[in-house]
Amino acid sequence: MTPAIITKDLTKKFGDFTAVNGINFEAARGEIFGFLGPNGSGKTTTIRMMLGLLPPTAGEIQALGISVKGNQAELQQRVGYMSQRFSLYNDLTVQQNLQFYGAAYGLNKVDLKNRIQDALAMAGLEGRENAKTKDLSGGWRQRLALSTAILHRPELIFLDEPTAGVDPISRRAFWDLLYQLVADGVTVFVTTHYMDEAEHCHDLAFIQRGNIIARGSPARIKETMMDGQVLEISTSDAIKTVKVLRAAQKAGKIPLKEVELYGSLVHVVAPNIEKKINDIQAILKKAEIRTEQMAVIEASLEDVFIASMK
């Protein structure tokens, strides 16, 4: 089948600033495609071009087998969009918001009634139809926003940081909804900065300063992009451990690629990391840092992401 999205040398410039720099990728149908990058890397600009809201400076975009340029009206009936800012009406109820957006999509009364019921059931919003949107928690508001974006049953949906600011349990429930959509054949294009969410995408692209710097499945990216192994360290003082090891790295006392803080743990990346464990222990002992546990672990997507963004 034709991919859901194809970009060819997609470029966007604002004056002398290049926001998106000739990127190329494809997103297969019926999958979740994750688009990862720090703030200002070009994620939202790319989505706006794919939606036809922003004309590219150069390059081409195809969505669902047709060119985005000149076909925005046709694609509007086949594509859904959920922005990173909550865009529903707070003073309306759940039911009223769904009715408003359904009417905006041009659904007739019979179809709209049925689709609202389907959306309420899918999102678990049954029983909350008469609740004011402003009274919903962040997680329920995100479910409602997704429900409005799929009322017209799009084949492709764009989600821009959909779970930002939502608690972990609500984020997990939201992703369960995304898997339901994919099971029904919908393609999901999602930007996120949560690495645990990125792990659940079928395919990924890392973007930095407008350039694609990594592409592939999470497993493939970890296999090909990680230069070295990861040593996870638990010590009596994680912050001091990072400072000491970075100082030793900078002074050339030990060849390390990365030293990063991961909650209460420290991740150290280097080729043949096992051969450096004794040296690391000696450096920490000299700094009067007690080592509680060290283990070579499989690199997480967050490890790869941080290493790639350097």
C-alpha positions in Angstrom: 0.0 0.0 0.0 1.0 3.6 -0.5 2.5 5.0 2.7 0.2 7.2 4.8 2.9 10.0 4.6 5.8 10.7 2.3 8.0 13.7 2.5 10.6 14.6 -0.1 13.3 17.2 0.7 10.7 19.0 2.8 12.1 22.5 3.8 10.7 25.5 5.6 12.6 28.7 6.0 11.6 31.8 7.9 13.8 34.5 6.5 17.4 33.4 7.1 16.3 30.7 9.7 15.8 27.2 8.4 13.2 25.5 10.6 13.0 22.3 8.6 16.0 21.3 6.4 15.2 19.0 3.5 13.8 16.1 5.5 12.8 12.8 4.0 10.7 10.0 5.6 7.8 7.7 5.1 5.1 6.6 7.6 3.4 3.3 6.9 -0.4 2.9 7.1 -2.0 1.4 10.2 1.0 2.2 12.5 2.1 4.8 15.1 4.9 7.0 13.8 6.7 8.9 16.5 8.4 12.2 15.8 10.9 13.1 18.5 12.9 16.2 19.1 13.6 19.0 21.6 11.6 22.2 21.6 12.4 24.3 18.6 13.6 21.3 16.5 10.9 21.6 13.8 8.3 19.1 14.9 5.3 21.4 15.0 6.4 23.2 11.8 6.5 19.9 10.0 3.0 18.9 11.2 1.6 22.3 10.1 3.1 21.7 6.6 1.7 18.2 6.4 -1.7 19.5 7.3 -1.5 22.2 4.6 -1.7 25.0 7.2 1.8 26.2 6.3 3.3 26.2 2.8 6.7 24.6 2.5 9.6 26.6 1.1 10.7 23.6 -0.9 10.0 19.9 -1.2 6.9 17.8 -1.4 4.4 16.1 0.9 2.0 13.3 0.1 -0.7 12.2 2.6 -2.8 9.2 1.9 -1.5 8.9 -1.6 -2.2 12.5 -2.8 -0.2 15.7 -2.7 -1.0 18.0 0.2 -0.5 21.1 -2.0 -3.8 22.0 -3.6 -5.8 19.2 -2.0 -6.3 20.5 1.5 -10.1 20.4 1.2 -10.1 16.7 0.2 -7.6 15.8 2.9 -9.6 17.7 5.6 -12.3 15.0 5.4 -9.7 12.2 5.7 -7.3 13.6 8.3 -7.7 14.5 12.0 -5.6 16.8 14.1 -5.1 17.3 17.8 -2.9 20.3 18.8 -0.7 20.5 21.8 -2.9 23.3 23.2 -6.3 22.2 24.5 -8.6 23.7 21.9 -12.1 22.7 23.0 -14.7 25.0 24.6 -14.4 25.0 28.4 -17.9 26.4 29.0 -19.6 23.7 26.9 -20.3 20.2 28.1 -18.7 17.0 26.7 -21.8 16.4 24.6 -21.9 20.0 23.3 -18.3 20.0 22.3 -18.8 16.7 20.3 -21.9 18.1 18.6 -20.2 21.3 17.7 -17.1 19.6 16.1 -19.3 17.0 14.5 -21.3 19.7 12.8 -18.1 21.5 11.8 -17.1 18.3 10.0 -20.4 18.3 8.1 -21.9 15.2 9.7 -25.6 14.8 9.4 -27.7 14.4 12.5 -28.1 10.6 12.3 -24.4 10.0 11.7 -23.4 12.5 14.3 -25.5 10.9 17.0 -24.0 7.4 16.2 -20.5 8.7 16.1 -20.8 10.6 19.3 -21.9 7.4 21.0 -19.0 5.5 19.5 -16.6 8.2 20.6 -17.9 8.3 24.1 -17.6 4.6 24.4 -14.1 4.5 23.0 -12.8 7.2 25.2 -14.6 6.0 28.3 -16.6 9.2 28.6 -20.0 7.6 29.0 -21.7 9.1 32.0 -19.8 12.4 31.6 -21.8 13.7 28.7 -23.2 16.6 30.7 -20.0 17.5 32.5 -18.6 20.9 31.7 -15.3 20.6 29.9 -13.6 22.9 32.4 -14.4 20.5 35.2 -12.7 17.6 33.6 -9.2 16.5 34.7 -6.3 16.8 32.3 -6.5 13.1 31.3 -10.2 13.3 30.5 -9.8 16.5 28.6 -7.3 14.9 26.4 -9.6 12.0 25.7 -12.3 14.4 24.8 -9.9 16.2 22.4 -9.0 13.0 20.8 -12.7 12.1 20.5 -13.5 15.3 18.6 -10.5 14.8 16.3 -11.8 11.4 15.1 -15.6 12.0 14.9 -15.3 12.1 11.1 -13.4 8.8 11.2 -10.1 10.0 9.6 -7.7 7.6 8.0 -4.7 9.6 9.4 -4.5 11.6 12.6 -1.8 14.0 13.7 -1.2 14.5 17.4 1.1 17.2 18.6 2.4 16.5 22.1 -1.0 15.1 23.0 -0.1 14.0 26.6 2.0 17.0 27.7 1.2 17.8 31.3 -0.9 14.7 31.9 -0.2 12.2 34.7 1.4 8.8 33.9 -1.8 6.8 34.4 -3.8 9.0 32.1 -1.0 8.9 29.6 -1.1 5.1 29.6 -4.9 5.1 29.1 -4.6 7.6 26.3 -2.1 5.4 24.5 -4.5 2.4 24.9 -6.9 4.5 22.9 -4.3 5.1 20.2 -3.8 1.3 19.9 -7.5 0.9 19.5 -7.4 3.4 16.6 -4.5 1.6 14.9 -6.3 -1.7 15.3 -9.1 -0.1 13.3 -6.6 0.8 10.5 -6.0 4.4 11.4 -2.4 5.8 11.0 -1.2 7.9 13.9 1.5 10.5 13.6 2.5 11.7 17.1 5.1 14.1 18.5 6.2 13.4 22.0 9.1 14.1 24.4 8.2 11.1 26.7 10.7 8.3 25.9 8.4 5.6 27.4 5.8 6.7 24.8 8.4 6.6 22.0 9.2 3.0 22.9 5.6 2.1 22.0 5.7 3.6 18.5 6.1 1.2 15.5 8.5 3.6 13.8 10.4 6.7 14.8 12.3 9.7 13.5 14.5 12.0 15.6 14.7 15.6 14.5 17.2 18.2 15.7 17.6 21.7 14.3 15.4 20.8 11.4 17.4 17.7 10.4 16.4 14.0 10.7 19.2 12.4 12.6 17.8 8.9 13.2 15.1 6.8 11.6 13.7 3.3 12.2 11.9 1.2 14.8 12.9 1.7 18.4 14.8 -1.5 18.4 16.6 -0.6 15.1 17.6 2.9 16.4 19.0 1.4 19.6 20.9 -1.1 17.7 22.5 1.3 15.1 22.7 4.6 16.9 24.2 3.7 20.3 28.0 4.1 20.2 29.0 2.0 23.2 27.4 0.2 26.2 25.5 1.6 29.2 26.7 1.2 32.7 24.0 1.9 35.3 25.4 3.1 38.6 23.7 3.4 42.0 25.7 5.5 44.4 25.4 7.4 47.7 25.3 10.7 45.8 24.1 10.6 42.2 24.6 14.3 41.4 28.2 14.3 42.8 28.9 11.1 40.8 27.9 12.8 37.6 30.1 15.9 38.4 33.1 13.7 39.3 32.9 11.4 36.3 32.4 14.3 33.9 35.4 16.1 35.4 37.5 12.9 34.9 36.2 12.6 31.4 37.1 16.2 30.6 40.6 15.8 32.1 41.2 12.8 29.9 41.5 10.4 32.9 39.0 8.0 31.5 37.5 7.7 27.9 33.7 8.1 28.3 31.1 9.1 25.8 28.3 10.2 28.1 27.6 10.7 31.8 24.0 11.4 32.5 21.7 11.6 35.6 18.6 9.2 35.4 16.5 10.0 38.5 18.5 8.6 41.4 20.8 6.6 39.1 23.7 7.5 36.8 24.2 6.2 33.2 27.7 6.1 31.8 28.2 5.3 28.1 31.4 4.1 26.5 32.6 1.3 24.2 33.8 -1.8 26.1 32.4 -0.3 29.3 33.1 -3.5 31.3 36.9 -2.7 31.0 36.4 0.7 32.6 34.4 -0.4 35.7 37.5 -0.7 37.9 38.7 2.7 36.9 35.3 4.2 37.5 35.1 2.6 40.9 38.6 4.0 41.8 37.6 7.5 40.7 34.4 7.4 42.8 36.2 5.9 45.8 38.8 8.7 45.7 35.9 11.2 45.7 34.5 9.5 48.8 31.4 8.3 46.9 30.0 5.0 48.0 29.1 2.7 45.1 26.0 0.6 45.9 25.5 -1.2 42.5 26.9 -1.2 39.0 25.5 -3.2 36.1 25.8 -3.1 32.3 22.3 -2.7 30.9 20.6 -2.6 27.5 20.5 1.0 26.2 17.1 2.6 26.5 15.7 4.9 23.9 16.3 7.8 26.2 20.0 6.9 26.3 20.1 6.9 22.5 18.1 10.1 22.3 20.4 12.0 24.6 23.5 10.7 22.8 22.1 11.6 19.4 21.2 15.1 20.4 24.8 16.0 21.3 
